[in-house]
Amino acid sequence: MKAMGRMIRLGVFGAALAACAGVVAAQMPNAAEMATQKEAMQKLAFLAGTWQGPVTVQAGPGEPQHLTQTETVEYKLGGLVMLVEGKSADAAGKAEFEALATIAWDETANGYRIRAYYAGHYVDEPLTVEKDGFSWGFDTGPVHIENTMRLTSDGQWKEETQVTVPHRPSFQTVEMMLKHEQ
């Protein structure tokens, strides 16, 4: 009888182990999917490096802020994810703005996604990639915010943020022109 109980316990243990192995195998990376993701992410290779230059921010009524923007862009996880860190500083070097974003290829949606973090909040949105830039936007209540980045003919990073509020013309809140430092 003891032997029968032991065999049942071993059988249950073996079934549990097999189930766990199946879950682990399902989570293993698929080489073909990873190759597709890496290939898609290479379309953003022009962003890699450190960029710096002037940014003008119009956050409301009054005079705009004129700051220095630095964008540090690097591949992570073997080229599967791009990490973008943005910082704006005033003339004295005091940080006025800091944000962090990740960009990745979503094979399920067959498109890029950006997850951007700022001031304790984040958005997770589709990102449209073109030959010389990208765009992405999000809604916050009735307000729509659209960010558009393009490389200029002389290789500078030009980015603008447009805000649209219902029943009003859209207006620009951010404009930056960055040079590739490295």
C-alpha positions as CSV (number, residue, x, y, z in Angstrom):
1,M,0.0,0.0,0.0
2,K,2.9,2.4,0.8
3,A,4.4,1.7,-2.5
4,M,1.1,2.5,-4.3
5,G,0.9,5.9,-2.4
6,R,4.5,6.6,-3.3
7,M,3.8,5.9,-7.0
8,I,0.8,8.1,-7.0
9,R,2.8,11.0,-5.4
10,L,5.6,10.5,-7.9
11,G,3.0,10.4,-10.7
12,V,1.5,13.7,-9.5
13,F,4.9,15.3,-9.1
14,G,5.9,14.1,-12.6
15,A,2.7,15.6,-14.1
16,A,3.3,18.9,-12.3
17,L,6.9,19.0,-13.5
18,A,5.8,18.3,-17.1
19,A,3.3,21.1,-16.9
20,C,5.9,23.5,-15.6
21,A,8.3,22.5,-18.4
22,G,5.5,23.3,-20.9
23,V,5.0,26.7,-19.5
24,V,8.8,27.4,-19.5
25,A,9.0,26.2,-23.1
26,A,6.2,28.5,-24.1
27,Q,8.1,31.4,-22.7
28,M,11.3,30.6,-24.5
29,P,12.2,33.2,-27.2
30,N,11.4,32.3,-30.7
31,A,14.4,32.9,-32.9
32,A,12.4,33.9,-35.9
33,E,10.3,36.4,-34.0
34,M,13.4,37.9,-32.4
35,A,15.0,38.2,-35.8
36,T,11.9,40.0,-37.1
37,Q,11.9,42.4,-34.1
38,K,15.6,43.2,-34.5
39,E,15.2,43.9,-38.2
40,A,12.3,46.2,-37.5
41,M,14.3,48.0,-34.8
42,Q,17.2,48.6,-37.2
43,K,14.9,51.1,-39.0
44,L,15.4,53.4,-35.9
45,A,19.3,53.1,-36.0
46,F,19.6,56.7,-37.0
47,L,18.4,57.7,-33.5
48,A,21.2,55.9,-31.6
49,G,23.6,58.2,-29.8
50,T,23.5,61.4,-27.9
51,W,21.7,64.5,-29.3
52,Q,21.8,68.0,-27.9
53,G,20.4,71.4,-28.7
54,P,17.9,74.1,-28.0
55,V,14.3,73.4,-27.0
56,T,11.5,76.0,-26.7
57,V,8.6,75.0,-24.4
58,Q,5.4,77.0,-24.2
59,A,3.6,75.5,-21.2
60,G,0.8,78.1,-20.9
61,P,0.3,81.8,-21.1
62,G,3.4,83.9,-20.7
63,E,6.9,83.7,-22.1
64,P,8.2,80.4,-23.4
65,Q,11.1,78.6,-21.7
66,H,14.3,78.3,-23.7
67,L,16.2,75.3,-22.5
68,T,19.0,72.9,-23.6
69,Q,17.6,69.4,-24.5
70,T,19.7,66.2,-24.4
71,E,18.3,63.0,-25.8
72,T,20.3,59.8,-25.1
73,V,19.2,56.9,-27.3
74,E,20.6,53.4,-27.0
75,Y,19.6,49.8,-27.9
76,K,19.0,47.4,-25.1
77,L,18.3,43.7,-24.8
78,G,20.4,42.8,-27.8
79,G,18.7,45.4,-30.1
80,L,15.1,44.4,-29.3
81,V,14.3,47.6,-27.4
82,M,15.4,51.2,-27.8
83,L,15.8,53.3,-24.6
84,V,15.3,57.1,-25.0
85,E,16.2,59.4,-22.1
86,G,15.3,63.1,-22.5
87,K,16.4,65.9,-20.2
88,S,16.0,69.6,-20.5
89,A,18.1,72.1,-18.4
90,D,18.0,75.8,-18.0
91,A,21.0,78.1,-18.5
92,A,22.2,77.3,-15.0
93,G,22.1,73.6,-15.6
94,K,19.0,73.0,-13.5
95,A,16.9,70.1,-14.8
96,E,13.5,71.4,-15.8
97,F,12.2,68.2,-17.6
98,E,13.1,64.6,-17.6
99,A,11.4,61.7,-19.5
100,L,12.1,58.2,-20.4
101,A,10.7,56.0,-23.1
102,T,11.1,52.6,-24.6
103,I,10.4,51.7,-28.2
104,A,9.9,48.2,-29.4
105,W,8.4,46.2,-32.3
106,D,5.2,44.5,-31.3
107,E,4.9,41.4,-33.5
108,T,1.3,40.8,-32.4
109,A,0.2,44.2,-33.6
110,N,2.7,44.2,-36.5
111,G,3.9,47.7,-35.5
112,Y,6.0,49.8,-33.2
113,R,5.0,50.8,-29.6
114,I,6.3,53.6,-27.5
115,R,6.0,53.6,-23.7
116,A,6.8,57.1,-22.4
117,Y,7.2,58.0,-18.7
118,Y,7.0,61.6,-17.4
119,A,6.2,63.0,-13.9
120,G,4.9,59.8,-12.4
121,H,2.7,59.0,-15.4
122,Y,3.1,56.9,-18.6
123,V,1.5,56.3,-21.9
124,D,1.7,53.2,-24.1
125,E,0.9,54.1,-27.7
126,P,1.5,53.1,-31.3
127,L,4.5,54.7,-32.9
128,T,4.6,55.4,-36.7
129,V,8.1,55.1,-38.1
130,E,9.0,56.7,-41.4
131,K,12.3,56.8,-43.3
132,D,13.5,60.0,-41.6
133,G,11.5,60.1,-38.4
134,F,8.6,59.1,-36.3
135,S,5.3,60.3,-34.8
136,W,3.1,59.3,-31.9
137,G,0.3,60.8,-29.9
138,F,-2.1,60.2,-27.1
139,D,-5.2,61.6,-25.5
140,T,-5.6,62.9,-22.0
141,G,-9.2,63.7,-21.4
142,P,-10.5,65.8,-24.4
143,V,-6.9,67.0,-25.2
144,H,-4.9,65.3,-28.0
145,I,-1.1,65.6,-28.0
146,E,0.9,64.7,-31.1
147,N,4.7,64.4,-31.2
148,T,6.5,64.5,-34.6
149,M,10.2,64.0,-35.1
150,R,12.0,64.3,-38.5
151,L,15.7,64.4,-39.5
152,T,16.4,67.7,-41.3
153,S,18.3,67.8,-44.6
154,D,21.5,68.5,-42.6
155,G,20.9,65.5,-40.2
156,Q,19.4,67.4,-37.2
157,W,16.6,66.0,-35.0
158,K,13.7,68.3,-35.3
159,E,10.8,67.6,-33.0
160,E,7.5,69.4,-32.4
161,T,4.6,68.8,-30.1
162,Q,1.1,69.9,-31.1
163,V,-1.8,70.1,-28.7
164,T,-5.4,70.0,-29.9
165,V,-8.2,71.1,-27.6
166,P,-11.8,70.8,-28.7
167,H,-13.2,73.9,-30.3
168,R,-9.8,75.6,-30.5
169,P,-7.1,75.7,-33.1
170,S,-4.2,73.4,-32.3
171,F,-1.0,75.0,-31.0
172,Q,2.6,74.1,-30.6
173,T,4.0,73.5,-27.1
174,V,7.5,72.2,-27.8
175,E,10.0,72.7,-30.6
176,M,13.5,71.3,-30.5
177,M,16.4,71.1,-32.9
178,L,19.2,68.7,-31.8
179,K,22.6,67.9,-33.3
180,H,24.0,64.4,-33.1
181,E,26.9,64.6,-30.6
182,Q,28.1,61.0,-30.8
